[in-house]
Amino acid sequence: MNAQQQQWFAEGAGCGGGPCFQTSAAMLDAIQLIGGTAFFLYTAWLCMQAYEDFGAERISGTSMLVIWCRSVFLLMVLLYLLVS
């Protein structure tokens, strides 16, 4: 490496001193953010559907709570797998 490249490396640029569009760390953060948002929205949708079914008397209150618990557990597991 020449002196200019060493300086860029020390400063953490990694793109030859110019602005980087996306680094691998930023890409991983973006993927985790998008995936986490999708999992969260899916869980919210499941909970809302269960609540609407309960309101329309298609399922019991116990079934609604079971669906809520299962969806939140699924959210926790998927987020753990996504982030770890």
Secondary structure as UniProt FT lines:
FT   HELIX           3..11
FT   TURN            16..17
FT   HELIX           24..55
FT   TURN            56..57
FT   HELIX           61..83
//
